[in-house]
Amino acid sequence: MEKRNRYRNRIGRLTLCRFFLGGVLLLATGVGFVMVRNEHVMRGHEIRNLEDSIVELSQEIEMWELRIAGVRDRQELSRRLRWVQSDLAAIDVSRVIEVVPETIDGLD
């Protein structure tokens, strides 16, 4: 009796194709997910590097603003002139004329 039932439950070509197609779809879905995830991770690293660059540039800008403010300060300029032993005379505050720029209506 076993010989009669032996070939009765064979897997047909259509069923085999369905299993193969299901496996291919599952594999494609997994590969797609991994590719999208890797792209997100790489973009995150790029964004982090750009943000770090922005922070460094902001710090550099602040440093230059402080240097410019130091050069514009009369006392700091006098100190630097003394430090480099310049032949320029010290700044006489009574002879300094400050010019106030005119404001144009609508522009501040």
KOLMIKOL-695527 format. One line per field, with one value per atom (N, C-alpha, C, O, CB): atom name; x, y, z; residue in three letters. Coordinates in nm, 4 decimals, always signed. Glycine has a CB too. Example, Ala and Ser with C-alpha at 12.3 -4.5 7.8 and 13.67 -1.06 7.14 Angstrom:
REM KOLMIKOL-695527
atom = (N|CA|C|O|CB|N|CA|C|O|CB)
xx = (+1.3190|+1.2300|+1.3200|+1.4236|+1.1308|+1.2850|+1.3670|+1.2900|+1.3409|+1.4084)
yy = (-0.5690|-0.4500|-0.3300|-0.3319|-0.4473|-0.2250|-0.1060|+0.0030|+0.1138|-0.0598)
zz = (+0.7800|+0.7800|+0.7800|+0.8465|+0.9046|+0.7080|+0.7140|+0.7870|+0.8039|+0.5725)
rest = (ALA|ALA|ALA|ALA|ALA|SER|SER|SER|SER|SER)
END
This chain:
REM KOLMIKOL-695527
atom = (N|CA|C|O|CB|N|CA|C|O|CB|N|CA|C|O|CB|N|CA|C|O|CB|N|CA|C|O|CB|N|CA|C|O|CB|N|CA|C|O|CB|N|CA|C|O|CB|N|CA|C|O|CB|N|CA|C|O|CB|N|CA|C|O|CB|N|CA|C|O|CB|N|CA|C|O|CB|N|CA|C|O|CB|N|CA|C|O|CB|N|CA|C|O|CB|N|CA|C|O|CB|N|CA|C|O|CB|N|CA|C|O|CB|N|CA|C|O|CB|N|CA|C|O|CB|N|CA|C|O|CB|N|CA|C|O|CB|N|CA|C|O|CB|N|CA|C|O|CB|N|CA|C|O|CB|N|CA|C|O|CB|N|CA|C|O|CB|N|CA|C|O|CB|N|CA|C|O|CB|N|CA|C|O|CB|N|CA|C|O|CB|N|CA|C|O|CB|N|CA|C|O|CB|N|CA|C|O|CB|N|CA|C|O|CB|N|CA|C|O|CB|N|CA|C|O|CB|N|CA|C|O|CB|N|CA|C|O|CB|N|CA|C|O|CB|N|CA|C|O|CB|N|CA|C|O|CB|N|CA|C|O|CB|N|CA|C|O|CB|N|CA|C|O|CB|N|CA|C|O|CB|N|CA|C|O|CB|N|CA|C|O|CB|N|CA|C|O|CB|N|CA|C|O|CB|N|CA|C|O|CB|N|CA|C|O|CB|N|CA|C|O|CB|N|CA|C|O|CB|N|CA|C|O|CB|N|CA|C|O|CB|N|CA|C|O|CB|N|CA|C|O|CB|N|CA|C|O|CB|N|CA|C|O|CB|N|CA|C|O|CB|N|CA|C|O|CB|N|CA|C|O|CB|N|CA|C|O|CB|N|CA|C|O|CB|N|CA|C|O|CB|N|CA|C|O|CB|N|CA|C|O|CB|N|CA|C|O|CB|N|CA|C|O|CB|N|CA|C|O|CB|N|CA|C|O|CB|N|CA|C|O|CB|N|CA|C|O|CB|N|CA|C|O|CB|N|CA|C|O|CB|N|CA|C|O|CB|N|CA|C|O|CB|N|CA|C|O|CB|N|CA|C|O|CB|N|CA|C|O|CB|N|CA|C|O|CB|N|CA|C|O|CB|N|CA|C|O|CB|N|CA|C|O|CB|N|CA|C|O|CB|N|CA|C|O|CB|N|CA|C|O|CB|N|CA|C|O|CB|N|CA|C|O|CB|N|CA|C|O|CB|N|CA|C|O|CB|N|CA|C|O|CB|N|CA|C|O|CB|N|CA|C|O|CB|N|CA|C|O|CB|N|CA|C|O|CB|N|CA|C|O|CB|N|CA|C|O|CB|N|CA|C|O|CB|N|CA|C|O|CB|N|CA|C|O|CB|N|CA|C|O|CB|N|CA|C|O|CB|N|CA|C|O|CB|N|CA|C|O|CB|N|CA|C|O|CB)
xx = (+0.0799|+0.0000|+0.0833|+0.0415|-0.0904|+0.1951|+0.2770|+0.3208|+0.3442|+0.3967|+0.3323|+0.3766|+0.2720|+0.3076|+0.4108|+0.1437|+0.0397|+0.0345|+0.0114|-0.0958|+0.0553|+0.0476|+0.1794|+0.1879|+0.0085|+0.2794|+0.4116|+0.4163|+0.4823|+0.5122|+0.3526|+0.3586|+0.2334|+0.2200|+0.3799|+0.1449|+0.0188|+0.0365|-0.0358|-0.0808|+0.1264|+0.1431|+0.2673|+0.3430|+0.1525|+0.2885|+0.4028|+0.3819|+0.2689|+0.4256|+0.4939|+0.4878|+0.4880|+0.5788|+0.6084|+0.3868|+0.3749|+0.4631|+0.5191|+0.2306|+0.4744|+0.5559|+0.5017|+0.5785|+0.5618|+0.3719|+0.3104|+0.3401|+0.3728|+0.1587|+0.3302|+0.3599|+0.5075|+0.5431|+0.3212|+0.5916|+0.7348|+0.7675|+0.8517|+0.8116|+0.7022|+0.7219|+0.6731|+0.7344|+0.6480|+0.5620|+0.5101|+0.6090|+0.6358|+0.3732|+0.6624|+0.7628|+0.8865|+0.9393|+0.8035|+0.9311|+1.0485|+1.0211|+1.1036|+1.0885|+0.9048|+0.8684|+0.8540|+0.8976|+0.7369|+0.7935|+0.7815|+0.9178|+0.9398|+0.6987|+1.0080|+1.1439|+1.2174|+1.2870|+1.2231|+1.2010|+1.2661|+1.2098|+1.2857|+1.2471|+1.0786|+1.0170|+1.0633|+1.0915|+0.8638|+1.0712|+1.1183|+1.2646|+1.3021|+1.1023|+1.3455|+1.4857|+1.4992|+1.5798|+1.5602|+1.4210|+1.4264|+1.3829|+1.4402|+1.3371|+1.2824|+1.2363|+1.3458|+1.3701|+1.1089|+1.4111|+1.5203|+1.6364|+1.6902|+1.5698|+1.6752|+1.7858|+1.7491|+1.8318|+1.8214|+1.6264|+1.5813|+1.5845|+1.6270|+1.4405|+1.5398|+1.5409|+1.6837|+1.7101|+1.4724|+1.7754|+1.9149|+1.9761|+2.0507|+1.9971|+1.9456|+2.0008|+1.9489|+2.0253|+1.9653|+1.8188|+1.7610|+1.8185|+1.8489|+1.6075|+1.8330|+1.8892|+2.0346|+2.0732|+1.8814|+2.1138|+2.2523|+2.2594|+2.3460|+2.3257|+2.1696|+2.1659|+2.1343|+2.1943|+2.0612|+2.0407|+2.0071|+2.1266|+2.1531|+1.8872|+2.1980|+2.3143|+2.4225|+2.4821|+2.3707|+2.4479|+2.5500|+2.5107|+2.5947|+2.5728|+2.3832|+2.3362|+2.3505|+2.3858|+2.1886|+2.3230|+2.3380|+2.4815|+2.5063|+2.2909|+2.5780|+2.7191|+2.7556|+2.8292|+2.8087|+2.7041|+2.7309|+2.6742|+2.7399|+2.6714|+2.5522|+2.4880|+2.5667|+2.5877|+2.3410|+2.6106|+2.6882|+2.8195|+2.8595|+2.7160|+2.8868|+3.0118|+2.9883|+3.0679|+3.0767|+2.8793|+2.8476|+2.8140|+2.8544|+2.7306|+2.7409|+2.7084|+2.8346|+2.8479|+2.6090|+2.9274|+3.0545|+3.1327|+3.1942|+3.1389|+3.1304|+3.1983|+3.1351|+3.2052|+3.1949|+3.0032|+2.9330|+2.9713|+2.9934|+2.7802|+2.9794|+3.0179|+3.1605|+3.1871|+3.0063|+3.2522|+3.3904|+3.3974|+3.4697|+3.4785|+3.3220|+3.3220|+3.2609|+3.3080|+3.2451|+3.1573|+3.0967|+3.1967|+3.2051|+2.9705|+3.2724|+3.3730|+3.4825|+3.5309|+3.4336|+3.5212|+3.6237|+3.5738|+3.6487|+3.6665|+3.4475|+3.3891|+3.3880|+3.4220|+3.2457|+3.3488|+3.3486|+3.4890|+3.5071|+3.2910|+3.5888|+3.7268|+3.7700|+3.8326|+3.8206|+3.7364|+3.7733|+3.6981|+3.7539|+3.7458|+3.5712|+3.4961|+3.5614|+3.5703|+3.3492|+3.6072|+3.6758|+3.8070|+3.8414|+3.7018|+3.8802|+4.0053|+3.9792|+4.0518|+4.0792|+3.8753|+3.8422|+3.8007|+3.8417|+3.7291|+3.7188|+3.6772|+3.7984|+3.8044|+3.5745|+3.8960|+4.0170|+4.0997|+4.1583|+4.1009|+4.1057|+4.1836|+4.1135|+4.1794|+4.2056|+3.9825|+3.9092|+3.9121|+3.8885|+3.7652|+3.9403|+3.9446|+4.0718|+4.1815|+3.9389|+4.0572|+4.1715|+4.2754|+4.3956|+4.1234|+4.2295|+4.3235|+4.4013|+4.5219|+4.2491|+4.3315|+4.3985|+4.4984|+4.6082|+4.2957|+4.4601|+4.5510|+4.6748|+4.7863|+4.4788|+4.6558|+4.7698|+4.8599|+4.9823|+4.7210|+4.8018|+4.8801|+4.9609|+5.0779|+4.7889|+4.8996|+4.9712|+5.0840|+5.1912|+4.8741|+5.0590|+5.1653|+5.2838|+5.3987|+5.1119|+5.2571|+5.3655|+5.4363|+5.5585|+5.3113|+5.3589|+5.4149|+5.5122|+5.6166|+5.3031|+5.4763|+5.5650|+5.6691|+5.7482|+5.4830|+5.6688|+5.7638|+5.7595|+5.8611|+5.9073|+5.6374|+5.6164|+5.6622|+5.6628|+5.4687|+5.7000|+5.7386|+5.6173|+5.6312|+5.8304|+5.4993|+5.3789|+5.3516|+5.3779|+5.2578|+5.2991|+5.2683|+5.1419|+5.0593|+5.2511|+5.1290|+5.0096|+4.8876|+4.8987|+5.0256|+4.7730|+4.6496|+4.6047|+4.5846|+4.5387|+4.5891|+4.5397|+4.3877|+4.3336|+4.6026|+4.3187|+4.1734|+4.1061|+3.9984|+4.1225|+4.1662|+4.1029|+4.1027|+4.0243|+4.1751|+4.1886|+4.1973|+4.1202|+4.1205|+4.3429|+4.0552|+3.9808|+3.8443|+3.7736|+3.9670|+3.8084|+3.6776|+3.5978|+3.6412|+3.6910|+3.4819|+3.3955|+3.2917|+3.2252|+3.3277|+3.2782|+3.1816|+3.0660|+3.0833|+3.2457|+2.9472|+2.8273|+2.7638|+2.7320|+2.7264|+2.7454|+2.6867|+2.5403|+2.4674|+2.7004|+2.5006|+2.3591|+2.2747|+2.3178|+2.3402|+2.1543|+2.0635|+1.9726|+1.9200|+1.9818|+1.9546|+1.8650|+1.7286|+1.7171|+1.9181|+1.6262|+1.4905|+1.4599|+1.4813|+1.3855|+1.4106|+1.3735|+1.4837|+1.4571|+1.3327|+1.6070|+1.7179|+1.7748|+1.8066|+1.8273|+1.7877|+1.8466|+1.9658|+2.0303|+1.7448)
yy = (-0.1207|+0.0000|+0.1258|+0.2289|+0.0006|+0.1182|+0.2370|+0.2808|+0.3995|+0.2136|+0.1871|+0.2233|+0.3044|+0.3908|+0.0996|+0.2798|+0.3563|+0.5013|+0.5913|+0.2901|+0.5255|+0.6608|+0.7375|+0.8563|+0.6542|+0.6677|+0.7275|+0.8474|+0.9459|+0.6236|+0.8453|+0.9531|+1.0398|+1.1278|+0.8950|+1.0176|+1.0897|+1.2351|+1.3209|+1.0182|+1.2681|+1.4035|+1.4725|+1.5341|+1.3984|+1.4638|+1.5268|+1.6784|+1.7271|+1.4696|+1.7517|+1.8975|+1.9285|+1.8893|+1.9688|+1.9980|+2.0308|+2.1486|+2.2168|+2.0613|+2.1711|+2.2817|+2.4168|+2.5064|+2.2773|+2.4307|+2.5569|+2.5865|+2.7004|+2.5529|+2.4911|+2.5096|+2.5414|+2.6270|+2.3842|+2.4726|+2.4982|+2.6405|+2.7073|+2.3958|+2.6862|+2.8244|+2.9260|+3.0312|+2.8458|+2.8940|+2.9844|+2.9961|+3.1061|+2.9343|+2.8843|+2.8873|+2.9668|+3.0467|+2.7436|+2.9446|+3.0157|+3.1662|+3.2470|+2.9609|+3.2032|+3.3451|+3.4085|+3.5216|+3.3612|+3.3363|+3.3882|+3.4094|+3.5094|+3.2924|+3.3164|+3.3309|+3.4483|+3.5226|+3.2043|+3.4646|+3.5784|+3.7100|+3.8041|+3.5692|+3.7188|+3.8416|+3.8708|+3.9857|+3.8305|+3.7677|+3.7857|+3.8316|+3.9198|+3.6549|+3.7712|+3.8105|+3.9548|+4.0312|+3.7153|+3.9921|+4.1285|+4.2302|+4.3387|+4.1407|+4.1956|+4.2853|+4.3055|+4.4178|+4.2298|+4.1977|+4.2074|+4.2899|+4.3743|+4.0682|+4.2664|+4.3424|+4.4904|+4.5774|+4.2858|+4.5181|+4.6577|+4.7268|+4.8419|+4.6644|+4.6574|+4.7154|+4.7453|+4.8522|+4.6213|+4.6523|+4.6725|+4.7891|+4.8684|+4.5443|+4.8004|+4.9110|+5.0465|+5.1424|+4.8919|+5.0540|+5.1795|+5.2154|+5.3317|+5.1692|+5.1163|+5.1405|+5.1884|+5.2817|+5.0117|+5.1268|+5.1699|+5.3121|+5.3898|+5.0741|+5.3463|+5.4823|+5.5833|+5.6907|+5.4925|+5.5489|+5.6385|+5.6570|+5.7683|+5.5832|+5.5500|+5.5598|+5.6472|+5.7313|+5.4190|+5.6275|+5.7080|+5.8557|+5.9431|+5.6562|+5.8829|+6.0226|+6.0832|+6.2002|+6.0308|+6.0035|+6.0525|+6.0909|+6.1920|+5.9475|+6.0096|+6.0430|+6.1712|+6.2549|+5.9273|+6.1866|+6.3085|+6.4310|+6.5347|+6.2974|+6.4178|+6.5301|+6.5653|+6.6832|+6.4956|+6.4646|+6.4895|+6.5603|+6.6529|+6.3577|+6.5176|+6.5824|+6.7278|+6.8155|+6.5053|+6.7533|+6.8909|+6.9772|+7.0933|+6.8923|+6.9217|+6.9970|+7.0287|+7.1384|+6.9187|+6.9327|+6.9585|+7.0690|+7.1531|+6.8301|+7.0690|+7.1743|+7.3102|+7.4108|+7.1431|+7.3131|+7.4389|+7.4912|+7.6111|+7.4199|+7.4026|+7.4447|+7.5002|+7.6032|+7.3264|+7.4322|+7.4804|+7.6175|+7.7058|+7.3803|+7.6349|+7.7647|+7.8734|+7.9871|+7.7552|+7.8404|+7.9386|+7.9827|+8.1010|+7.8802|+7.8866|+7.9213|+8.0075|+8.1014|+7.7947|+7.9757|+8.0559|+8.1975|+8.2940|+7.9897|+8.2101|+8.3428|+8.4231|+8.5414|+8.3305|+8.3595|+8.4294|+8.4748|+8.5848|+8.3397|+8.3897|+8.4253|+8.5473|+8.6391|+8.3056|+8.5481|+8.6632|+8.7890|+8.8986|+8.6326|+8.7742|+8.8909|+8.9493|+9.0712|+8.8528|+8.8615|+8.9106|+8.9791|+9.0819|+8.7955|+8.9233|+8.9874|+9.1236|+9.2196|+8.8983|+9.1315|+9.2601|+9.3609|+9.4769|+9.2429|+9.3160|+9.4060|+9.4517|+9.5669|+9.3370|+9.3614|+9.3986|+9.5005|+9.5897|+9.2764|+9.4888|+9.5850|+9.7201|+9.8238|+9.5325|+9.7199|+9.8462|+9.9198|+10.0406|+9.8209|+9.8498|+9.9114|+9.9965|+9.9490|+9.8032|+10.1195|+10.2120|+10.1653|+10.1717|+10.3527|+10.1189|+10.0736|+9.9505|+9.9394|+10.0419|+9.8600|+9.7404|+9.7773|+9.7220|+9.6398|+9.8707|+9.9151|+9.9826|+9.9602|+10.0115|+10.0643|+10.1286|+10.0240|+10.0345|+10.2300|+9.9245|+9.8186|+9.7417|+9.7107|+9.7233|+9.7113|+9.6382|+9.7226|+9.6711|+9.5954|+9.8505|+9.9384|+9.9404|+9.9345|+10.0825|+9.9486|+9.9440|+9.8083|+9.8013|+9.9731|+9.7012|+9.5664|+9.5413|+9.4787|+9.4635|+9.5912|+9.5715|+9.6828|+9.6870|+9.5655|+9.7725|+9.8845|+9.9666|+9.9930|+9.8324|+10.0049|+10.0817|+10.2263|+10.2775|+10.0772|+10.2907|+10.4314|+10.5234|+10.6454|+10.4629|+10.4654|+10.5479|+10.6034|+10.5382|+10.4666|+10.7236|+10.7877|+10.7260|+10.6694|+10.9415|+10.7382|+10.6874|+10.7669|+10.8817|+10.6957|+10.7040|+10.7684|+10.8665|+10.8298|+10.6636|+10.9929|+11.0960|+11.0987|+11.1364|+11.2363|+11.0582|+11.0460|+11.1805|+11.1848|+10.9852|+11.2896|+11.4211|+11.4644|+11.5512|+11.5264|+11.4056|+11.4456|+11.3508|+11.3681|+11.4520|+11.2518|+11.1546|+11.2112|+11.2621|+11.0187|+11.2017|+11.2482|+11.1245|+11.0440|+11.3505|+11.1125|+10.9995|+11.0469|+11.1482|+10.9382|+10.9737|+11.0058|+10.9087|+10.7869|+10.9989|+10.9663|+10.8841|+10.8764|+10.9797|+10.9432|+10.7582|+10.7476|+10.7886|+10.7665|+10.6045|+10.8483|+10.8877|+10.7648|+10.6710|+10.9902|+10.7656|+10.6547|+10.6943|+10.8056|+10.6160|+10.6038|+10.6267|+10.5727|+10.4637|+10.5590|+10.6499|+10.6067|+10.4718|+10.4516|+10.7121|+10.3821|+10.2495|+10.1479|+10.0280|+10.2573|+10.1911|+10.0982|+10.1171|+10.2292|+10.1190|+10.0105|+10.0180|+9.9283|+9.9193|+9.9793)
zz = (+0.0000|+0.0000|+0.0000|-0.0527|+0.1172|+0.0560|+0.0614|-0.0765|-0.0994|+0.1485|-0.1685|-0.3018|-0.3752|-0.4553|-0.3809|-0.3509|-0.4193|-0.3713|-0.4519|-0.3985|-0.2434|-0.1878|-0.2025|-0.1714|-0.0411|-0.2497|-0.2569|-0.3520|-0.3187|-0.3004|-0.4642|-0.5634|-0.5638|-0.6489|-0.7012|-0.4739|-0.4728|-0.4269|-0.4775|-0.3827|-0.3355|-0.2815|-0.3391|-0.2640|-0.1285|-0.4647|-0.5275|-0.5326|-0.5375|-0.6690|-0.5313|-0.5452|-0.6944|-0.7676|-0.4711|-0.7366|-0.8784|-0.9169|-0.8311|-0.9131|-1.0449|-1.0956|-1.0496|-1.0146|-1.2484|-1.0497|-1.0085|-0.8619|-0.8285|-1.0319|-0.7769|-0.6348|-0.6146|-0.5337|-0.5547|-0.6879|-0.6805|-0.7267|-0.6667|-0.7651|-0.8314|-0.8800|-0.7772|-0.7589|-1.0142|-0.7102|-0.6059|-0.4901|-0.4418|-0.5537|-0.4463|-0.3387|-0.3810|-0.3036|-0.2990|-0.5021|-0.5530|-0.5612|-0.5187|-0.6918|-0.6160|-0.6270|-0.4885|-0.4671|-0.7066|-0.3955|-0.2580|-0.1936|-0.1254|-0.1720|-0.2152|-0.1617|-0.2229|-0.1537|-0.1848|-0.3549|-0.4228|-0.3712|-0.3480|-0.5765|-0.3527|-0.3012|-0.1587|-0.1248|-0.3053|-0.0761|+0.0608|+0.0621|+0.1393|+0.1405|-0.0231|-0.0340|-0.0833|-0.0302|-0.1284|-0.1841|-0.2383|-0.1331|-0.1241|-0.3638|-0.0540|+0.0519|+0.1562|+0.2004|+0.1184|+0.1951|+0.2934|+0.2406|+0.3122|+0.3317|+0.1164|+0.0564|+0.0455|+0.0728|-0.0833|+0.0060|-0.0031|+0.1318|+0.1417|-0.0604|+0.2366|+0.3702|+0.4151|+0.4702|+0.4700|+0.3921|+0.4320|+0.3552|+0.4126|+0.4086|+0.2261|+0.1457|+0.1945|+0.2055|-0.0035|+0.2235|+0.2722|+0.4088|+0.4355|+0.2802|+0.4939|+0.6279|+0.6184|+0.6888|+0.7139|+0.5337|+0.5153|+0.4606|+0.5008|+0.4212|+0.3700|+0.3153|+0.4257|+0.4310|+0.2018|+0.5131|+0.6250|+0.7178|+0.7633|+0.7044|+0.7457|+0.8345|+0.7709|+0.8383|+0.8662|+0.6408|+0.5734|+0.5697|+0.5908|+0.4307|+0.5430|+0.5447|+0.6846|+0.6988|+0.4983|+0.7865|+0.9235|+0.9539|+1.0195|+1.0226|+0.9059|+0.9257|+0.8514|+0.9037|+0.8789|+0.7295|+0.6530|+0.7245|+0.7337|+0.5115|+0.7748|+0.8446|+0.9704|+0.9989|+0.8809|+1.0461|+1.1668|+1.1330|+1.2035|+1.2407|+1.0256|+0.9854|+0.9445|+0.9783|+0.8700|+0.8719|+0.8328|+0.9546|+0.9612|+0.7337|+1.0499|+1.1706|+1.2506|+1.3051|+1.2572|+1.2578|+1.3261|+1.2557|+1.3211|+1.3330|+1.1221|+1.0464|+1.0727|+1.0837|+0.8965|+1.0828|+1.1105|+1.2478|+1.2645|+1.1015|+1.3462|+1.4811|+1.4806|+1.5425|+1.5805|+1.4109|+1.4041|+1.3374|+1.3835|+1.3278|+1.2286|+1.1597|+1.2473|+1.2460|+1.0269|+1.3232|+1.4137|+1.5203|+1.5533|+1.4801|+1.5742|+1.6742|+1.6129|+1.6760|+1.7357|+1.4900|+1.4235|+1.3972|+1.4125|+1.2920|+1.3576|+1.3343|+1.4636|+1.4633|+1.2775|+1.5753|+1.7035|+1.7416|+1.7938|+1.8130|+1.7154|+1.7460|+1.6637|+1.7168|+1.7186|+1.5342|+1.4503|+1.4915|+1.4872|+1.3030|+1.5315|+1.5788|+1.7039|+1.7186|+1.6080|+1.7945|+1.9142|+1.8782|+1.9367|+2.0118|+1.7831|+1.7396|+1.6775|+1.7033|+1.6394|+1.5957|+1.5328|+1.6393|+1.6351|+1.4279|+1.7353|+1.8429|+1.9232|+1.9663|+1.9352|+1.9438|+2.0174|+1.9425|+2.0039|+2.0457|+1.8110|+1.7321|+1.7282|+1.7206|+1.5888|+1.7333|+1.7279|+1.8619|+1.8663|+1.6859|+1.9692|+2.1008|+2.1139|+2.0848|+2.2118|+2.1569|+2.1644|+2.2659|+2.2397|+2.2008|+2.3804|+2.4822|+2.4344|+2.4568|+2.6127|+2.3693|+2.3181|+2.2093|+2.2036|+2.2636|+2.1232|+2.0180|+2.0779|+2.0308|+1.9223|+2.1806|+2.2469|+2.3118|+2.3034|+2.3527|+2.3758|+2.4380|+2.3343|+2.3570|+2.5147|+2.2213|+2.1165|+2.0573|+2.0259|+2.0057|+2.0427|+1.9912|+2.0873|+2.0435|+1.9694|+2.2190|+2.3170|+2.3149|+2.3274|+2.4575|+2.2992|+2.3032|+2.1879|+2.2060|+2.2997|+2.0684|+1.9528|+1.9436|+1.8492|+1.8227|+2.0415|+2.0477|+1.9185|+1.8542|+2.0728|+1.8847|+1.7632|+1.7823|+1.8943|+1.7221|+1.6737|+1.6766|+1.6732|+1.6824|+1.5601|+1.6601|+1.6582|+1.7975|+1.8986|+1.6078|+1.8003|+1.9287|+1.9872|+1.9156|+1.9117|+2.1178|+2.1857|+2.1399|+2.0970|+2.3403|+2.1499|+2.1061|+2.2130|+2.3288|+2.0772|+2.1719|+2.2619|+2.2497|+2.1457|+2.2290|+2.3575|+2.3538|+2.3298|+2.2703|+2.4832|+2.3741|+2.3572|+2.2107|+2.1724|+2.4427|+2.1288|+1.9885|+1.8960|+1.7741|+1.9458|+1.9544|+1.8736|+1.8404|+1.9274|+1.9475|+1.7144|+1.6676|+1.6272|+1.5449|+1.5471|+1.6868|+1.6517|+1.5528|+1.5744|+1.7774|+1.4451|+1.3410|+1.3543|+1.3505|+1.1983|+1.3701|+1.3823|+1.2434|+1.1845|+1.4894|+1.1918|+1.0575|+1.0585|+1.1553|+1.0038|+0.9491|+0.9349|+0.9100|+0.8429|+0.8195|+0.9643|+0.9374|+0.8244|+0.8208|+1.0630|+0.7335|+0.6206|+0.6595|+0.7155|+0.4890|+0.6293|+0.6654|+0.6015|+0.4820|+0.6215|+0.6815|+0.6328|+0.6470|+0.6386|+0.4905|+0.6682|+0.6859|+0.8248|+0.8645|+0.5777|+0.8974|+1.0325|+1.0393|+1.1437|+1.1414)
rest = (MET|MET|MET|MET|MET|GLU|GLU|GLU|GLU|GLU|LYS|LYS|LYS|LYS|LYS|ARG|ARG|ARG|ARG|ARG|ASN|ASN|ASN|ASN|ASN|ARG|ARG|ARG|ARG|ARG|TYR|TYR|TYR|TYR|TYR|ARG|ARG|ARG|ARG|ARG|ASN|ASN|ASN|ASN|ASN|ARG|ARG|ARG|ARG|ARG|ILE|ILE|ILE|ILE|ILE|GLY|GLY|GLY|GLY|GLY|ARG|ARG|ARG|ARG|ARG|LEU|LEU|LEU|LEU|LEU|THR|THR|THR|THR|THR|LEU|LEU|LEU|LEU|LEU|CYS|CYS|CYS|CYS|CYS|ARG|ARG|ARG|ARG|ARG|PHE|PHE|PHE|PHE|PHE|PHE|PHE|PHE|PHE|PHE|LEU|LEU|LEU|LEU|LEU|GLY|GLY|GLY|GLY|GLY|GLY|GLY|GLY|GLY|GLY|VAL|VAL|VAL|VAL|VAL|LEU|LEU|LEU|LEU|LEU|LEU|LEU|LEU|LEU|LEU|LEU|LEU|LEU|LEU|LEU|ALA|ALA|ALA|ALA|ALA|THR|THR|THR|THR|THR|GLY|GLY|GLY|GLY|GLY|VAL|VAL|VAL|VAL|VAL|GLY|GLY|GLY|GLY|GLY|PHE|PHE|PHE|PHE|PHE|VAL|VAL|VAL|VAL|VAL|MET|MET|MET|MET|MET|VAL|VAL|VAL|VAL|VAL|ARG|ARG|ARG|ARG|ARG|ASN|ASN|ASN|ASN|ASN|GLU|GLU|GLU|GLU|GLU|HIS|HIS|HIS|HIS|HIS|VAL|VAL|VAL|VAL|VAL|MET|MET|MET|MET|MET|ARG|ARG|ARG|ARG|ARG|GLY|GLY|GLY|GLY|GLY|HIS|HIS|HIS|HIS|HIS|GLU|GLU|GLU|GLU|GLU|ILE|ILE|ILE|ILE|ILE|ARG|ARG|ARG|ARG|ARG|ASN|ASN|ASN|ASN|ASN|LEU|LEU|LEU|LEU|LEU|GLU|GLU|GLU|GLU|GLU|ASP|ASP|ASP|ASP|ASP|SER|SER|SER|SER|SER|ILE|ILE|ILE|ILE|ILE|VAL|VAL|VAL|VAL|VAL|GLU|GLU|GLU|GLU|GLU|LEU|LEU|LEU|LEU|LEU|SER|SER|SER|SER|SER|GLN|GLN|GLN|GLN|GLN|GLU|GLU|GLU|GLU|GLU|ILE|ILE|ILE|ILE|ILE|GLU|GLU|GLU|GLU|GLU|MET|MET|MET|MET|MET|TRP|TRP|TRP|TRP|TRP|GLU|GLU|GLU|GLU|GLU|LEU|LEU|LEU|LEU|LEU|ARG|ARG|ARG|ARG|ARG|ILE|ILE|ILE|ILE|ILE|ALA|ALA|ALA|ALA|ALA|GLY|GLY|GLY|GLY|GLY|VAL|VAL|VAL|VAL|VAL|ARG|ARG|ARG|ARG|ARG|ASP|ASP|ASP|ASP|ASP|ARG|ARG|ARG|ARG|ARG|GLN|GLN|GLN|GLN|GLN|GLU|GLU|GLU|GLU|GLU|LEU|LEU|LEU|LEU|LEU|SER|SER|SER|SER|SER|ARG|ARG|ARG|ARG|ARG|ARG|ARG|ARG|ARG|ARG|LEU|LEU|LEU|LEU|LEU|ARG|ARG|ARG|ARG|ARG|TRP|TRP|TRP|TRP|TRP|VAL|VAL|VAL|VAL|VAL|GLN|GLN|GLN|GLN|GLN|SER|SER|SER|SER|SER|ASP|ASP|ASP|ASP|ASP|LEU|LEU|LEU|LEU|LEU|ALA|ALA|ALA|ALA|ALA|ALA|ALA|ALA|ALA|ALA|ILE|ILE|ILE|ILE|ILE|ASP|ASP|ASP|ASP|ASP|VAL|VAL|VAL|VAL|VAL|SER|SER|SER|SER|SER|ARG|ARG|ARG|ARG|ARG|VAL|VAL|VAL|VAL|VAL|ILE|ILE|ILE|ILE|ILE|GLU|GLU|GLU|GLU|GLU|VAL|VAL|VAL|VAL|VAL|VAL|VAL|VAL|VAL|VAL|PRO|PRO|PRO|PRO|PRO|GLU|GLU|GLU|GLU|GLU|THR|THR|THR|THR|THR|ILE|ILE|ILE|ILE|ILE|ASP|ASP|ASP|ASP|ASP|GLY|GLY|GLY|GLY|GLY|LEU|LEU|LEU|LEU|LEU|ASP|ASP|ASP|ASP|ASP)
END
